[in-house]
């Protein structure tokens, strides 16, 4: 939604973090924002959601997305946050920042709320549709590093998303991935739990769930849709009769707490892991609360 959303989120973020400084990258005429801890970095082009990767990467060298990532490369910024075109963000980040040694492809890592009261980290959530077993092993290593640092978990558990817990389940690619992960677990490089199913994401069975980007993105969009549907359902049910309205008065504190717990906006902001710098992807349809959450995640990282 552009500056109408992001600037208000920036204002809220700065009010909550007295030591933070923001570089607002974009067309100066569109950034009507003044704050002692905010600076404007001009960029006269922008990557559109429909732009092909070639256009975003090769032709729009003065785009706000590219200039923002270059701030990280030069050391002017410690992290970049964007709600723009995911494919372009990944391509530009990889081109400008390069990947870490031993990492073939960056991965998008985000969180899902779970029944244990915390969040389950999942990757990849859309950057890589076709993944080899070696890629999934790299994702597991990167996810473990992220959770260890941000959550203080010394040996986070890793699960491989599959259609069943048994070793015989899944295609050949998944079986080979399980072998690599199990070998890494046996050597002490990972805390590999084994295969997990879709419901384990929300149970909190493991700290980290690894999968390819196609499956991960479907899981992400499905969970967001269910949360939205649930909110609409509760609203409609509690407006049906006087009895449901009375019930709603008593149930409101619990229902409101649950609504906040599963609100996907509070889990917005996915890390692009494997780069020589921090880049975070916000949902393109993020509102002020969601984009502020993405800024918070980048700040914590």
N, C-alpha and C positions, 0 to 999 in steps of 0.2 A: 504493500500500500504506500510505500515511499515515505517522504519526510513527515507527512501528516501523522503517521504512527511512530516512526523511529525517533523523531526529535523529542516527542513527549516521553518516550521510554528512556531516552538519554537523560532527560531532566530528572526523572525519578531515580535512575541509576546513580547519578552524581550526588543526589541528596542522601543516598544510602551509603556511599563510599567516599569518605572525606579525603582519601589518598589517591583516588583515581583521576586520570586525565583522559579525555576523549579527543581523538582526531576525527572530525566529521568530514568524510570524503564525498565530494559531489560538486554539482554546479553551484557556485557561490550565490547566484540569484535565487536558488531554491532553498538555501539553508538559512532560514531566519531564526537564528539561535545565538544567544549570547550567554556566556557563563565564564567565570574566571578560570575554570579548569577544562575548557573546551576550545579547540582551535579548528579552523576550517582549512582543509587541504583541497585545493581546486582540482576538479576533473571535469572536462567538458563533454565527455561521452558517457553513455551508459549501455550496459548489456541488457538487451530485452529478453523476455522469457522465451521468445520464439527464435532467437538468434542461433544459427548453426555454430558449432564449436569453432570452425575455421574463422568465422567472422569475429567471434568474441576473442579468440586467441591471437589472430594475426592482424586483423584490421583495426580493431578498436583498442589501440595501445594507450589511449588516454581515458579509458573507461574508469568509472569510480571503483569497480571491482578490482581491476588490475592495479590501480594506484594504491588502493587500500592494502593489497597484499604486498606491494613493493615497500610500504611503510614497515612491514614486519621484516622483510629481507634486509633493509637498511638499518634496522635497529631503532627506528623512530617509534615503533609500536611493538608491544610484546604479544599482541594477538589481533586478529582481524575477525570481524563479524559481518555476515551478509545474509540477507533474506532473498537474494537474487537467484538466477538460473543455476540449479545444482550442478549440472554437467559442466557449465562454463566455469563455475567456481572451482570445481575439482581440477579441470584441465589447466586453468591459469595458475592455480596454487602449485600444481605439480611442475609446471614449466618454470615458474619464477623461483620457487623455494627448493625444488628438487626433493627426492625422497631420502630417507635415512638409509645407511648401509644395511643391506640384507632385506630391505623391503621392496618388493616389486611393484605393489599397488597400494596407494592410500585407501583407507576404509572409513566409512562414516559410522561413528559410534554414538548412540543415544541411550536414553533411559526409559524404562516402562515402570509404572508403579506396581508394587507387588504386595501380597498379603502379609508379608513380614514387617511391613511398615517402612521399607526402604525402596530402593529402585534396582531393577535388573538391567544391567548394561548389555546392549545387544549391538552386534556388528557382523556383517556390513548391512547398512540400511538403505542402500540404493546406489552406491558408487560403482559397484562391480557386479554385473549380471552373471557373467561366466567366470567361475572361480575354480582353480585347481586345488588339490589337497594341500599343496605347499602354501597357497594364498590363505587358506583357512587356518593353517598353523600360524602363519604370520599375524593374522587377525587376533588369534588367541593370545599370542605373546603381547601384542600392542594393547589389547583390552585389559590384560592382567596388569600391565604397567600403569595404565590409566587409573584403574580401580584402586590399586595399591597406594598410589600417591594421593588421589582426591578423597578416598574414603578411609584411608588408613588401615586397610585390610592387608595383612602381611602376605597371605597366600590365598588369594581369591579363587573360588572354584569355577571351572569352565565346563560348560555343557555344549555338545554338538547337536544342533536342531535336526531332528529326524522324525520319521513317521511312527516311531516306536522306540522303546528303550533297548530292545534286544539287539545284539551285535549283528544278527542276520538281516536286520531291517535296512531299507534304503538302497539306492543305486550304488554302482561301483565307485563313483566319485566320493560319495559319503562314506562308504566302507574304508576306502583308502585314507580318507581324511581322519577317520577314527583311529586307524592304525598309527598314523603320524602323531596324533595328539596323545594317544596312549603311550607311545614310545617316549615322547617328551615328558609325560607324567612319570613314567618309570625311572627316567634319568634325573628327576627332580627339577626340571626346567619349568614345569607347569603343574597346577593342581587340577588334573583332568578328572571330572566326575563321570563322564560317559555320555551316552545319548540322552537327550531330553526331548519332550514333545511340546507342542504349542502352549498347552495349559501350564506348563512349568515356568513359562516366562512370568506369568502373573502370580503363581504360587511362591516364587522366590526360591525355587529349588536350588538354583546355582546363582553365583554372583554375575556370571558372564555367559551369554548365549552367542554362539558363533554360527553364522549361516552365510549364504551368498546374498548379494544385494537385491536380487529379484524377490526372494522369499522375505527378506528383512523389510523391504519397502511395503510389500503387501500387508505384513503384520502391523506395521506402523499405521498405515492408512485405515486398516480395519479397526484398530483400537481407537483411533480418533473418531471414526464414524459411530462406533458403539457408544462412546462417551457422549457424543452430541445427541444421539437418539435417546439415551437414557435420561438426559436432562429434559428433553422435550416430552418424553413419556410421563415423567413425574409431574411436570407442570400441568399437563392435560388431565391427569388422573385426579389431582388435588383441586381441580376446579369444577368437578362434576356435580357434587351435591354438598349440602350443608354438613353431612357426616364426614365426608372426606376432607372438607375444609377444617373441621374441628380436629380431625386426626392429624392434619398437616401442622396445626399449631403446636401440638405436642411432639411431633416427630421432626419438626424443622431443624433443631440443633444437630441431631444425628445425621439427617439427610444432607444438610449443608456441609457438614464435616466430610461426609462421604463424597459429595460432589467436588469439593476442593481436592480431595485425595486423588481422584481419578481424572481431574481436569488436565487434559493434554497440554494446555498452555503452560502449566507449571513444570513441564518436563521438556520444554522447547530448548533448542540449542544443541546441535550434535557436533562432536569434534571430528575433524578430518585428520585421522591418525596416520602416522608414517611420514609426515613432511618435516622438513628442517625449519619448522616454525609452527605457531599455533593459528589455526583457522577454524572458525565455528560457523556452522550453517543453521540459520533460523528458517523456520517454515515460511514459505512465501506468503501465506495468508495470516501471518502473525498480527495480533493486535498489540496494544501498548504493554499489557502484562506479559504476553508471550515473548516479545522482543526484549523486554527488560530481563526476563529469565535467561535468554541467550547471552546477554551481556554479563549477567552474573556468573554463568558457567565459564565464559572466557576469562573473567576476572579470577575465578577460583583456580583455573588451570594455570 
